[in-house]
Amino acid sequence: MTPLIVAAVLTAALTHAAWNAIAHGIKDQVLAFTLVGGGGALVALAMAPFAPLPHGRAWPYLVASVLIHLAYQYLLMQSFRLGEFGQVYPIARGIAPLAVTVLAAVFVGERPGPWQTAGVLVASTGLGGVALWGMRGRRPNWPALAAAVGTGLTIASYTVVDGVGVRDSGTPLGYIAWLLIGQGLVIPAFALAARRGELLAQLRPVALRGLLGGVLSIGAYGLVLWAQTRAPLAPVAALRETSIIAGAAIGTLFFKERFGRPRIVAAVIVVTGIGLMLHAG
């Protein structure tokens, strides 16, 4: 984990929190993800002619990743529709580092050492604190929590699949271009079929915000894929999840959700856990 890789993943974390906040802020989630996915696909279509085609052995991973990303987008839409951004976002992102560590050990042979294991456990504790603080004094919103947990598991799945696929592709730029083309056109096609003549009028008021979210989503995941070609999957995944701190702050500043001292303490715990994992690298 060189300083350049750390800087790239931290930038991806902030950018990821920003595009998720944009998507959450558009109340009609079908419109939000039509614009995010469509915007990302348009940029990817422009990039694809200038990038080499991924090697043949990477295409099964690309197809699997497209399917997992579609499940991820559906679950993310449901979690945003049902719950508060400052709660469901940390849960969804917080499950991923622990799950990635397990999946990478089982399927990729990247087995964590003692420092990395301790870092994952400490970071997961802090992530849980960030999420659970929002539940204090109220009944759990079980549908929102279930959608957020499912989102986190799909994040872990596509992280490992893409980590292997992008290494086999020979071209991180080409891999992300074709990944975003594959997944980015599905929700817009569904929205067009379901809403027909009404879609353009519904998109117009939120078009700029949504398309900006699509561009940010490409930048965020492109940086992560590049980092995964140069560092083990688990530390990259853990460092990327510093986005939950940005997400909780965005929830407070823009959506008037509570932050409070417990979330500050939890954020410090997360940073401590990530420091342990980076020490391992």
C-alpha positions in Angstrom: 0.0 0.0 0.0 2.2 2.8 -1.3 1.3 6.5 -0.6 0.0 6.8 -4.2 -2.4 3.8 -3.8 -3.6 5.1 -0.4 -4.3 8.5 -1.9 -6.1 6.9 -4.9 -8.4 4.8 -2.7 -9.1 7.6 -0.2 -10.1 9.8 -3.2 -12.3 6.9 -4.4 -13.9 6.7 -0.9 -14.9 10.4 -0.9 -16.1 10.3 -4.4 -18.2 7.2 -3.7 -19.9 8.8 -0.7 -20.7 11.8 -2.9 -22.4 9.9 -5.7 -24.3 7.8 -3.2 -25.5 10.9 -1.5 -26.6 12.3 -4.9 -28.6 9.1 -5.6 -30.2 9.2 -2.2 -31.2 12.8 -2.6 -33.3 12.0 -5.7 -36.4 10.6 -4.1 -37.5 8.5 -7.1 -34.7 5.8 -7.0 -35.5 4.5 -10.5 -34.8 7.9 -11.9 -31.7 8.2 -9.7 -30.1 5.0 -10.9 -31.3 5.5 -14.5 -29.2 8.7 -14.5 -26.3 7.3 -12.6 -26.1 4.1 -14.6 -26.8 5.9 -17.9 -24.3 8.6 -17.2 -21.7 6.0 -16.3 -22.4 4.0 -19.5 -22.2 7.1 -21.7 -18.7 7.9 -20.3 -17.7 4.3 -20.6 -18.9 4.1 -24.3 -16.6 7.1 -25.0 -13.7 5.5 -23.2 -14.0 2.0 -24.7 -12.5 2.8 -28.2 -9.4 4.2 -26.6 -8.7 1.3 -24.3 -7.5 -2.2 -25.2 -10.1 -5.0 -25.0 -9.7 -7.1 -21.8 -8.0 -10.5 -22.3 -10.4 -13.4 -22.9 -9.9 -14.9 -19.5 -11.3 -11.8 -17.9 -14.7 -11.9 -19.6 -16.3 -14.6 -17.4 -15.5 -12.3 -14.4 -16.9 -9.3 -16.3 -20.2 -11.1 -16.9 -20.4 -12.3 -13.3 -19.7 -8.8 -12.1 -22.4 -7.2 -14.2 -25.0 -9.6 -12.7 -23.7 -9.0 -9.1 -23.7 -5.2 -9.8 -27.3 -5.3 -10.9 -28.3 -7.1 -7.7 -26.2 -4.5 -5.8 -28.0 -1.6 -7.5 -31.4 -3.1 -6.7 -30.6 -3.7 -3.1 -29.0 -0.2 -2.8 -32.1 1.4 -4.2 -34.3 -0.4 -1.7 -32.1 0.5 1.2 -32.1 4.2 0.2 -35.9 4.1 -0.3 -36.5 2.5 3.1 -33.9 3.9 5.4 -31.8 7.0 6.4 -28.6 7.6 4.4 -26.5 8.0 7.5 -27.5 4.5 8.7 -28.0 2.3 5.7 -24.8 3.6 3.9 -22.5 2.7 6.8 -24.1 -0.8 7.2 -23.8 -1.5 3.5 -20.2 -0.4 3.3 -19.2 -1.7 6.7 -20.0 -5.3 6.1 -17.8 -5.4 3.0 -14.3 -5.4 4.5 -14.9 -8.4 6.7 -16.6 -10.3 3.9 -13.9 -9.4 1.4 -11.2 -10.6 3.8 -13.0 -14.0 4.1 -13.8 -14.3 0.3 -10.3 -13.3 -0.7 -8.8 -15.9 1.6 -11.1 -18.7 0.3 -11.1 -17.9 -3.4 -7.9 -15.9 -4.1 -5.6 -17.3 -1.5 -4.9 -13.9 0.1 -4.8 -14.9 3.7 -4.7 -12.1 6.3 -2.0 -11.9 8.9 -2.6 -11.1 12.6 -2.4 -7.3 12.1 -4.8 -7.4 9.1 -7.3 -9.6 11.0 -7.2 -7.3 14.0 -7.7 -4.3 11.8 -10.7 -5.9 10.1 -12.3 -6.7 13.5 -11.6 -3.2 14.9 -12.8 -1.4 11.8 -16.0 -3.6 11.7 -16.7 -2.7 15.3 -16.4 1.0 14.5 -18.6 0.6 11.4 -21.2 -1.1 13.4 -21.2 1.8 15.9 -21.6 4.4 13.1 -24.6 2.5 11.8 -26.3 1.4 15.1 -26.1 4.9 16.7 -28.9 5.9 14.3 -31.2 3.2 15.8 -31.0 4.5 19.4 -34.4 5.2 20.9 -36.4 3.8 18.0 -37.5 0.5 16.7 -35.2 -1.1 14.1 -36.3 -0.7 10.5 -35.8 -4.3 9.6 -36.6 -4.0 5.8 -34.0 -1.2 5.5 -31.5 -3.1 7.5 -32.0 -6.3 5.5 -31.6 -4.4 2.2 -28.4 -2.7 3.6 -26.9 -6.0 4.7 -27.7 -7.6 1.3 -26.1 -4.6 -0.3 -22.9 -5.1 1.7 -22.7 -8.8 0.7 -23.0 -7.9 -3.0 -20.3 -5.3 -2.5 -18.0 -7.9 -1.1 -18.8 -10.3 -3.9 -18.2 -7.9 -6.8 -15.0 -6.6 -5.1 -13.5 -10.1 -5.1 -14.8 -11.0 -8.6 -13.5 -7.7 -10.1 -10.2 -7.9 -8.2 -9.4 -11.2 -10.0 -11.0 -10.1 -13.3 -9.1 -6.8 -13.6 -5.8 -8.5 -12.8 -6.5 -11.0 -15.6 -7.7 -8.3 -18.0 -4.4 -6.6 -18.8 -6.2 -3.3 -18.9 -8.0 -1.7 -15.9 -9.4 1.1 -18.2 -10.8 -1.4 -20.6 -12.2 -3.6 -17.8 -14.1 -0.8 -16.1 -15.4 0.6 -19.5 -17.0 -2.7 -20.5 -18.2 -3.4 -16.9 -20.0 -0.1 -16.8 -21.4 -0.5 -20.3 -22.8 -3.9 -19.3 -24.4 -2.9 -16.1 -25.1 0.8 -16.8 -27.7 0.3 -19.6 -30.0 -2.2 -17.8 -31.8 0.1 -15.4 -32.3 2.9 -18.1 -33.7 0.2 -20.4 -36.1 -1.0 -17.7 -37.2 2.6 -16.9 -37.8 3.4 -20.6 -39.9 0.2 -21.0 -41.9 0.8 -17.7 -42.5 4.5 -18.0 -42.4 5.1 -21.8 -43.4 8.6 -22.8 -43.3 9.9 -19.2 -39.6 9.1 -18.6 -38.0 12.2 -20.2 -40.3 14.6 -18.4 -39.5 12.9 -15.1 -35.8 12.9 -15.7 -35.5 16.6 -16.7 -35.6 18.2 -13.2 -32.9 15.9 -11.8 -30.8 15.2 -14.9 -27.7 17.2 -14.1 -27.5 15.8 -10.5 -28.0 12.2 -11.7 -25.5 12.4 -14.6 -22.9 14.0 -12.2 -23.4 11.0 -10.0 -22.7 8.7 -12.9 -19.5 10.4 -13.7 -18.4 10.3 -10.0 -19.3 6.6 -9.8 -16.9 5.9 -12.7 -14.1 7.8 -11.1 -14.6 6.1 -7.7 -14.6 2.5 -9.0 -12.0 3.1 -11.6 -9.5 4.2 -8.9 -10.4 1.1 -6.8 -9.9 -1.3 -9.7 -6.5 0.3 -10.5 -5.5 -0.1 -6.8 -6.6 -3.7 -6.8 -4.1 -4.5 -9.5 -1.3 -3.2 -7.3 -2.3 -4.2 -3.7 -4.1 -7.1 -1.9 -7.9 -6.9 -2.0 -8.7 -6.8 1.7 -6.6 -3.7 2.6 -8.0 -1.9 -0.5 -11.5 -2.8 0.5 -11.0 -1.6 4.1 -9.4 1.7 3.1 -12.2 2.3 0.6 -14.8 2.0 3.4 -13.5 5.2 5.0 -16.3 6.5 2.8 -18.7 5.7 5.6 -17.2 8.6 7.6 -17.8 10.9 4.7 -21.3 9.3 4.3 -22.2 9.9 7.9 -21.0 13.6 7.6 -23.0 14.1 4.4 -26.1 12.6 6.1 -25.7 15.2 8.9 -24.9 18.2 6.7 -27.3 17.7 3.8 -30.1 15.3 5.1 -30.3 16.7 8.7 -29.5 13.3 10.2 -27.9 13.0 13.6 -24.2 12.5 13.9 -23.3 13.0 17.6 -20.3 12.1 19.8 -20.8 8.3 19.5 -20.5 8.4 15.8 -17.3 10.5 16.1 -15.9 7.8 18.5 -16.9 5.1 16.0 -15.2 6.9 13.2 -12.0 7.1 15.2 -12.2 3.3 15.8 -12.7 2.8 12.1 -9.6 4.8 11.3 -7.6 2.8 14.0 -8.7 -0.5 12.4 -7.7 0.7 8.9 -4.3 1.8 10.3 -3.8 -1.7 11.6 -4.6 -3.2 8.2 -2.2 -0.8 6.5 0.5 -1.7 9.0 0.1 -5.2 7.8 0.6 -4.1 4.2 
